[in-house]
Amino acid sequence: MDFVIPPNLRYTRTHEWIAIEEDKVRIGLTDYGQLDIGEVLYVEYLLDRNEEEKEQGSIIMRLETPKQIKEISLPISGIIIDINTRLDEEPELINTSPYKEGWLLLLDPTKSYEIN
């Protein structure tokens, strides 16, 4: 099976992608990651929707699929700037557009050395 792997992104071992956008970082689930967990039915963010600082490894959200509930942890430390509120009504965007419309959150990194 062929997976989409955009070359301009950074990737984690747990199948999140990281896009550096000037001094901010956008995070999402990779194509392989979304295929691995299956159809996303519901998204639950486990943080305030206002600016909030979180440490690397903090659980930030849960994705509900027909087979499981998958917890997503933050791949780098930072201040949460924005979350993708479209996922509240359209969680399937994680499956249909993992690198564009299905992004998870935007943050201001506080420990840039964590970005490999």
C-alpha positions as CSV (number, residue, x, y, z in Angstrom):
1,M,0.0,0.0,0.0
2,D,1.3,3.4,-0.9
3,F,1.1,6.2,1.7
4,V,1.4,10.0,1.1
5,I,4.6,11.3,2.7
6,P,5.1,15.0,2.0
7,P,8.8,15.7,2.0
8,N,8.6,19.2,3.6
9,L,7.3,17.9,7.0
10,R,8.9,16.3,10.0
11,Y,7.5,13.0,11.3
12,T,7.3,11.3,14.7
13,R,7.6,7.6,15.6
14,T,3.9,7.8,16.7
15,H,2.8,9.0,13.2
16,E,2.2,12.7,13.8
17,W,3.5,15.2,11.3
18,I,5.0,18.6,12.1
19,A,5.0,21.6,9.8
20,I,7.2,24.6,10.6
21,E,5.3,27.8,9.6
22,E,7.6,30.7,10.4
23,D,7.9,30.6,14.2
24,K,4.8,28.4,14.7
25,V,4.3,24.7,14.3
26,R,1.3,22.9,12.9
27,I,0.7,19.3,13.9
28,G,-1.4,16.5,12.4
29,L,-1.7,12.8,12.0
30,T,0.1,11.2,9.1
31,D,-1.6,9.3,6.3
32,Y,-0.3,6.0,7.7
33,G,-1.5,7.0,11.2
34,Q,-5.0,7.7,10.1
35,L,-5.2,4.5,8.1
36,D,-3.8,2.5,11.0
37,I,-6.5,3.8,13.5
38,G,-9.3,3.7,11.0
39,E,-12.3,5.9,10.5
40,V,-12.4,8.8,13.0
41,L,-15.9,9.2,14.3
42,Y,-15.4,11.7,17.1
43,V,-12.6,14.1,18.3
44,E,-12.2,15.2,21.9
45,Y,-9.6,17.9,22.7
46,L,-8.3,17.5,26.3
47,L,-7.2,21.2,26.7
48,D,-8.6,24.7,26.8
49,R,-9.2,26.3,23.4
50,N,-7.3,29.3,24.6
51,E,-3.6,29.7,24.7
52,E,-2.3,27.0,27.0
53,E,1.2,25.7,27.5
54,K,1.7,21.9,27.3
55,E,4.8,19.7,27.7
56,Q,6.0,17.2,25.2
57,G,4.2,13.9,25.7
58,S,1.1,15.5,27.2
59,I,-2.1,13.8,26.1
60,I,-3.9,16.5,24.1
61,M,-6.8,14.7,22.5
62,R,-8.7,11.4,21.9
63,L,-9.9,10.1,18.6
64,E,-12.8,7.7,18.6
65,T,-13.0,5.0,15.9
66,P,-15.2,2.0,15.5
67,K,-12.4,-0.2,17.0
68,Q,-10.7,2.0,19.6
69,I,-10.1,5.2,21.3
70,K,-6.7,6.6,20.4
71,E,-5.0,9.1,22.6
72,I,-2.8,11.7,20.8
73,S,0.2,13.1,22.7
74,L,2.0,16.3,21.9
75,P,5.3,15.6,20.0
76,I,6.9,18.9,21.2
77,S,6.4,21.3,24.0
78,G,4.6,24.6,23.3
79,I,1.8,27.1,23.8
80,I,-1.3,26.0,22.1
81,I,-2.3,28.8,19.7
82,D,-5.2,27.2,17.8
83,I,-7.0,23.9,17.4
84,N,-8.9,22.7,14.4
85,T,-12.5,23.3,15.5
86,R,-13.8,21.9,12.2
87,L,-13.0,18.5,13.6
88,D,-15.8,18.9,16.1
89,E,-18.3,18.7,13.3
90,E,-16.2,16.9,10.6
91,P,-13.9,14.4,12.4
92,E,-13.6,12.5,9.1
93,L,-11.2,15.3,7.8
94,I,-8.5,13.5,9.7
95,N,-9.0,10.6,7.3
96,T,-9.9,12.4,4.1
97,S,-7.3,15.2,4.3
98,P,-4.7,14.4,7.0
99,Y,-2.1,17.0,5.7
100,K,-4.5,19.9,4.9
101,E,-7.9,20.2,6.4
102,G,-7.5,17.5,9.0
103,W,-4.7,19.2,11.0
104,L,-5.0,18.9,14.7
105,L,-3.4,22.0,16.3
106,L,-1.1,25.0,16.0
107,L,1.4,25.9,18.6
108,D,4.2,28.2,19.5
109,P,7.1,25.9,20.4
110,T,8.8,26.6,23.7
111,K,11.7,24.1,23.3
112,S,12.8,24.3,19.7
113,Y,15.4,21.6,20.3
114,E,12.6,19.1,20.4
115,I,12.0,19.6,16.7
116,N,14.2,17.1,15.0
